[in-house]
């Protein structure tokens, strides 16, 4: 009896959407082809614009039959718990460098194949790092009286693949995290532990995932291993068949959420909002008490500036409360164009483009510019919006050590030449330190890659006139992309990008967070426009902010607390999460509004108090606050 290999691949804009393969009898082909076509056209990652199907004859003598791995399942509440399970199983297999192995998943997110990793030296063994290794030509054994499921069965397909992978020469284990946004599961598989399904290894909606094949053997046998994975025809016998994953592991979602939140509370990582009943200012009203605000990004106090508020009121009277649509339909007002021109002039660039928030700006800019085949070089302490923008792109993400130019150059050298983008915060939002822009620009020219700088916490804060990082370093040459926000020093809402006219026009036509969002309200636009005018014409407020920061840091140091900052952010390192929460509560009792920053915003065990100084603070009150903070830490 003849067999046929049926392979399907679907893509959208050259990005992989869906793939599948089966080894079938001839009479099964029509139904299975229709099923795979439907699956490709209705996938969670989007509708494909290119679908390829390939049918090959397979001689029965070319087939190898292997038994399916024994199956077990482990329920966890969080991705962190799931990854800890993997580390425990790796340890059982005698693999001691599991943490380093798990870090390599970041390299798999833009790959269609798997990493083939030597467990001894963690070197990659694939001939093509961009493609990886593809385990192909496999299916579950079945007879004509029991046809294969015409719908995708994630559980069954995963067991088939894992069984073949660990049967390959010198493969001791496989680790997998699903790359399907609708699935959060994954597994670890090995001959002596079987197939261990783990219920949660990422959060729902996350498109990231991948596979790592762990190799232990002579380097000269690598080709033999790859040949088996990619060319040997395999049918897996006795594969467990579950038409619906929920039938094997019912989930009480509310109970899972409760467990997750309880775990957060036990680890002192639980978060709650605090309702403020006054304007954002140097002082706020919280629970009926007047408190000194040391946690606001309203660095220049312009959010509550009388002239700024009057501008917002006048804009509402003239334009109404909402903009009525996206910028490319009905949502562009004269205020949008005026503010974009003012921002471009302020940053000394050809043009600017507004986004609804700084977060949406980073998502839109990075995902629009960085296509498949690009490399993004991202500082390890970049803001979450930069990280998410990188993940939404089709590019490979390469992380360099924080503000370490030797690390950056090593990464640039490794992948040169390439289409690339170096992206960094100007002022890092937790530590308050400033990116080494002169070196970044020098390296970008040397390796011919683009530069993007997020000035959210730099504009209105650093530089003699608050113009940001280029003024701070007295640089005439600008990064290719300058991104910023209206919600911090300018006291309003929104994000923006400044650059050359071609760049701005390109983003206007490609940035999805710009194209598909209703534009900002007239009040926010008018407020930002007036705040920017104040910043330009009254740079003394910037000097007042900078003086206040130095006064605050000096008072902390006098009282035994290490503190230094060239921005408005002063990180006070505590470490232990429980202690940090205790200090925060003590300061709240003394009417000081100061926030404890904990994991996942910062690393576990590296909790800080993040103080944010404002230009509208008086010298006396920030000196008193610094003394109270020092006393609370030393209790």
N, C-alpha and C positions, 0 to 999 in steps of 0.2 A: 504494500500500500504506500502510495506516495504522500509526502508531506510538503507543505509550502510555508515559507517564512513570509509573514506579512508585517511590514513596518510602516508606521505613519509618523510624520513630523509636521507640526503646524507652527507657523511663526506670524508675527505681526510687527511691521516696521523692522524686519530683520532680527527681532528678538524671539527667542524660543517661548512658545505658549504651551504646547502639549506634545507628548510623544508616547508611542506605545508600540509593542510588537507581540506577535503571536506565532506559534507554529501550529498549523491547522491542516485538516484534511480538505481536499479540493471542494467538496460540497458545502463546507462551512464558510468558504471565502465570501460569497455575496452578503450574507447577513452580518458578518464581522466587519466588512468594509463599510457598510452603511452605519454600523454602530460607531466605529471610530471616526467617521466623517461627522456624525452628529456631535460627538464628544468634542471634536476640534472646533466646531462652529459655535459651541455654547459653553465655553470654558470660563472659569472665574477670573483668569488673567486677561480676558478680552477676546473679541471675535477675531479669528485669524484672517489674514489677507493672502496667505500662501499655505497650501496644504500639499504635501507630497506623500504618495503611497508607493511602496516598492514590494514586489512579489518575487520571491526566488524559490526555485525547486530545491528540496532537501531530500537527499537519498536516505532511506532508513538506516543504512550502514554507517552513515555519518553522525547519527544521533548517539549521544551518551545519556544514559539514564542514571540519575542520582536521587537519593532520598531527601525529602524536605527536612529541614532542621526542626527539632522539637520547639514548641512555641510556649512562651509564658508572657504575662502582661503585668506591668507595675503601674499603679495609679499614683500620680503626684499632683500637687496643687499649683506649682509654679515652675517656669522654665529652669529656675536656679536649682530647684529640687531634682528635676529631671536630669540636668547635667551632672549633678552630684552622684546620681545613680550610675551614670556612665563611668565616672571616675572610679567608683567602687568596683565595677566589673573589670575595668582595665587593670586595676590593681590585682584582682583575682587571677588575671591572665599573666601576671608577672610584669606588667608594663608600668613603670614608675613615673614616666613623664607625661601622664595623662593630661595635666593642665595645659602644657605646651601644645599637645596634640589638638585639644579643643580650640585653642586660639587659631589654628589653621583653617577653621571653618570660614573665617572672614575671606579667605582666598577663593572659596568655592561659589560665592554668591552669583558671580557672573559667568560661571562655567556650566556647560551642558553635561560635562563628564565629571568624573571623580578624581580626587587627588590620590596618587599612589605614593604612600609615605613610608620611608624606611624608619622603623621604630627605634633603631639604634642611634642614628645621627640626625633624624628628622629631615633628611634630604628628600626632595621630591624626585620621583623616578619616571614621571611621564615624559615622553619625547616632546610633547607640545603642552606647555603650561596653560595656554589659553583654552585648549580643547579638553584636556584631561583624558582619562580612560573611560571608555564606554563599555559596560557589560551588556552584551547583546546576544541575539540568537538563543532565546530561552523561553519556556512556557511551562505551565503545569500539564502533566500528562492527563489525558482524558480519552474516552472512547466515544464513538459516534452515538451511543445510547445516552451519553451524558455530555452534551455540548457545553463549551465554555460560556461563561456569562457574557452577554452582549453589552453589559454596562461595566464601567470601570470598578474593579474591586481592589481598593488600595491595599487592603490587608493581604489578599492572596498574591497580588503582584509583588509586594515587598518581600514576602517569604520566598517566592521563586527566585528573585534577584539575589537575595542574601544567601540562599542555598548554593547558587552557582558561584558566587564570589568567594565564599569560604572554602569551596572545593578546588579553587585555583591553586597552582603550585606556590607555596611559601606565603600565602595569605593567612594570617592568623586571626584577623577580625575585620569587621566592617562596622562603621558608625554612620548613621544616616539621620538627617533632619529634613522633614518634608519641605519641599520648596513651593508647595501649593498653598495659596493664601487661606484656603478653606480648611486646611488641616494643620494641627499643631503637634502631631505625633512624630515619633521617630523610633529608632531602635539601635541596639548593638547586637551583633551576631558573631558567633565563633563556634567551632566544632564542639568544644567541651562545655559551652554554656547554652547553646542553641540560639534561637531567635527571641530576644527579649524586647518586647514592645513597651515603650514608655509613653504614657498618655499625653505628656506636655513637655515640649522642648523649645517652644517659642510662643508668642502671643498671637491670637487670632487676627487675621488680616495681614500678617507679616509675610512678604513674598520671599524672604531669604531662606535658604536651606542648601543642602548639598550632601555629598558623600565623601568619606575618607576610607580608602582601603589600606590596611596596615600590613606592611610587608616585612618579613624577617627571613633573610636568606642571602645567598651569594649574589653579588651584583650581576654576574654573568648569566644568571637565570631570570633576570627581569623580563627579557624578551619572551621567554617561554610562558611566564605568568600572563603578560599582556596578550599574547596570542590566544591563550585559553579564554580569557575574559572576553575578547572581542570577536573571536572566530569560531570557537567550538560550539556546535549545536547541542543544546542540552534540554532534556525534558525532566522535570522534577516530579517525583512520584510521591503520592500520599500527602498532597498539600491540603491543609485544613481549608474548608470552604465555608465562608460566612457571607451570605448575600448582603448583610447589613452590619457594619461594625458596631452599631449601637446594641445589636442583639447579644454581643459577647461582653459588652462592658457598659451597662447603663450608667448614665452620669446624672447626678443631682447637681445641677449647675449652681443653684442658690447655696447649697451646702458647701460646694467648692469655694464660692466667693466668701462665705463666712469664715472658712478655714484660712483662706488667704489673708483676710483682714486681721484675724486673730494672730496669725504668725507675724504680721507687720507690727502689731501692738507689742508682742512679746520681745521683738527685736528693737523696739524704740524707733521704728521707721514709719509708723502710722501718721498720716497727715490729715489735717482739718483746715477749713477756711476760718478766717477771723473777720467778722463784720465790722467795718469802720463806718461811723456815722457822720463823717465830716469830709471836707475836701482833702486831697493829698497835699500835705504841707509839711513844714518843719515840725509841726505838732498836729496830732490827730486825736479824734475822740473814739475811744474803744471801750465798750461796756460802761459808758458814762464817765470814763476817766480821761483827762487830758494827758496824752503821752508824747514823749519826744520820739519822733520817727527817725529810726536809723536803719531802715530796711527798704526804703523806696528808691526806685530808679529815676525819680523826678529830680535829677541832680541840681538843676538850676532854679527849681521852684516855680517854673513857668506854668505848670498845670493849673495853679490857682491864681495866676497873675491877672489883675483886673482888666488890663487892656486885651489880653488874650481871650478872656471870657466874653468881653464885649464883642470882639470880632466873631466869636462863635454864635452869639445871639443874633447879630446882624445877618449872618449867613443863613440862619434858620428862617428869619423873617423874609429874606429874599428868595431862597432856593427850596425851603421846606426842610423836612427832617431827613429824608432819604434821597439817594441819587437816582433810584428808579430802574437801574439795570447795570449790566456789565459795561466796561469802558468801550467795547467795540460795538455795542448796540445803541443804547440810549443813555448810558451812565457817565459820559464825559461832560463835565461842567467847565466853565472858564476857570474856576478855582483849581481844577486838576492841572490845567496847562500852566497857570501862573506859578503854582507850587513847583512843578517840574522844572520850569525855567529858573526859578530862584535857587533850587537845590543844585542844578548843574553849574550855575554861576558861583555858588558858595564853594563847591568842590572843584571848581576850575576844570570842568569837563565839557564835552560838546553837548551832552543831552542827559536826561534822567527819565526814569519811569517809576510810577507809584504802584505799590501793592497794598492789599488790605492790612497786612501785618508784616513784621519782620520775619516771622516764621514762614509765612507764605511766600515772601520774597526769596528766601534761601531755597525753599522747595522748588519754586518755579525756575529760578536762574540756573541752578546746578543741573536739574533734570533736563532742562532744555538744551544746555550747552554740551554736556558730556554724553556722548553717544557710545554705542557698542564699539569696543576696541580702544577706548580712551582709558587713561590712568588718572585717577584723582589722588593727589598727595595731600592727606589731611592730618593736621595736628591732633595728637591723641586727646587733647583737652578742649577741642572745638565744641561749640554749643550744640545742643540736641537738634536744632533746626538745620544746621550744616550736615550733621550726621544723617538725618532723615532725607535731606536733599540728595546726598551721595547715594543712599540706598535706593532711592526712587529712580536714579539714573541707570543707564545700561553699562556704566563704566566699571572697571575694576578699582576697588578702593585699597589704597596703600597707606597705612598709618605710620607716621614718623614720630619719634620721641618729642615730648613737649618742648617747643621752642629750641630744639637742638639742631643746629644747622649741619653738623656732621652727619647726623642721622638722616636728615632730609637729603643731603647730597648723595649719601650711600644708596638711598632708594631711587633717586633720579638716575644715578649711574647704572643701577641694576636693570632698569627698564628702558634706558635710552637706546635709540631715538623712539619717541612715541608722541601721539596726540595726548597732551597732558594738561592738568590744571592743578596748581598749588592753591589750596584754600585754607585760610586761617582767620581766627578772630583777631581784631586789632588789639583790643583790651579783653582779656579772658574773664568771663563773667563771674567765676568763683574766686580765682586767685588775684584778679586785678592787675596782673602783670601784662606787659606790652610785647607784642610780636616783634621779632627782629626783622623789620621790613627791609632795611638796606641789604641784608644778606639774602633774604628771600628773593628780592628783585634781581640781585646779581646772579643767583642760581637759575632763576627763570630765564634770563638772557643766555646763560651758558648752555642750558639744556633745551632751549627753545620751547618752553611751555607757557601757558597763560597763568596769570595770578588773579586771585580773588580775595578781597579783604572785607570782613564783616566789621563795620565801625559802629555797631549798636551802642557800645559803652565807651566809644572814643569821641564821637561828635559832641561838641559842647563841653568836653571834659579835658582833653589833652591838646597840646599846642598852645602857643601864646595867645591865640584868639579863639581857641576852641574849634578849630577847623579839622582836627583829627590827626591821624597818624602821620600823614605826609608833612604837615606843619610841625609836628613834634620832632621829626627827624630832619626837618628843613630840606625836604626832597622836592625837586621840581618834577621829576618823572613820577607818574602815577601808576598804580597797579592797573591791569586791564579792566578789572571790575571792582568798583567800590560800592558796597552795599551798606545800608544803614536803616535806622528806624526813626519814626516820629514820636515814639511813645516814651522816650526816656528824657533826654535833656530838653527836647522840644515840647514835652508835656501834653502831647496829643495821642493819636493812634494812627498806625500805618507803617509801611516799610517802603524802601525805595532802592533803586540801583542807579549809579552814575557811570558813564563811560562814553565811548565814541558813538556817533550817530548810527553807524551800521549795527553795532551791538544792541543798542536800544531798540532799533527797528526790528531786529531779529527776535528779540525777546517779546516784543509786542505781538509778534505773529506766531510764537511757539510756546511761551510760558503758560502752562495750563492753569496755574493758580491765578494768573492775571486774566486770561481769556474767559474763564468760566466762573468768575466771582462778581457779584454785585459790588460796585465800587464804593469807596468811602463816603461817609455822610458829609454834607456841606459844612457842618459845624467842625468836624475834625480837620478838614482841609483848611478852613479859615483860621482855626486856632494854630495849626502848624505854621501857616504862612506868616502870621503875626509873630509867633515865637521865634521863627528864624530871623525875622527882621530885627527883633530885639537883640538876638545873639550877635548879629552882624554889626549893629550900631552901638551896642553897649558891651564890649568885650570885658569890661571890668567885672562882670558877674562871674566870668570864667576864672579870673585871677582870685576872686573871693573864694570860690570853690576850692581852688588849689591850695590857698592859704589855710583854709579850714581843715583840709585833709592832713596837711603837715602838722598842724596844731594837735589834731586828734591822735596821730601816730606818735608824736613826741610825748604826749601826756601818758599814753599807754606804756611807752618804753620807760619813762621815769618811774612808773608804778610796777615795773617788773614784767611787762607783757611784750613779747617780741612783735613788732608791727612796723610795716613800711609799705608805701604805695605811691606810685606816680599817677594813679588814676583816682576815681572817686570810690573805688571798692577797696575795703580794708579787710582781708581775711584774718580772723583770729583763730588759730589752730587749737583744737581741743583734743580730737581723736576719738575717744569713747562716746558712743551715741547717747547712752544713758546720762553721762555727765553733762553732755552738751544740752540735753533737754532740761536737766536740772538747773543749769545756769540760765537758760532762756526763761524758765518760769520765775526764777528769782528776780531777774531784771524786769519782767513784766510787773511783778509786785511793786517794783520801784518806779513804775511808769516809764520804762524804756522799751520801746518797740524794736526788738532786735531778733532776727530769725536764725534758728538752728538749721544748718544745711547738712543733710545726711544722705546716705546711699538711697537711690542710685545716682543722685546728682553728683556726689563725690564718692570715692572708693569706700568700701566698708572699713570701719576703724579709722577713718580720716575725716570725721565730722568737724565742721567749723562753725563759728559765728560769723556771718557775712554782714559786716557793717557797711552801710552806704551813706556817705557824708553829702550834705546839700549846701549850696551856696547861701541859703537862707537861714542856716543855723548860726547862732551867735558863738563867739569864741568861748564865752563863759559856760554855756550849756554843753558844748561838746567836751570841754575839759572835765566838767562834773560827770558827764556820762562815762568818759574814759576811766575815771577813778572808780565809779560804781562797777563797771565791767571788770576791772582788775580785781576788786574786792570779791566779786561773785566767783571769779575763777579760782581765787586763792582760798575760798572757804573750806 
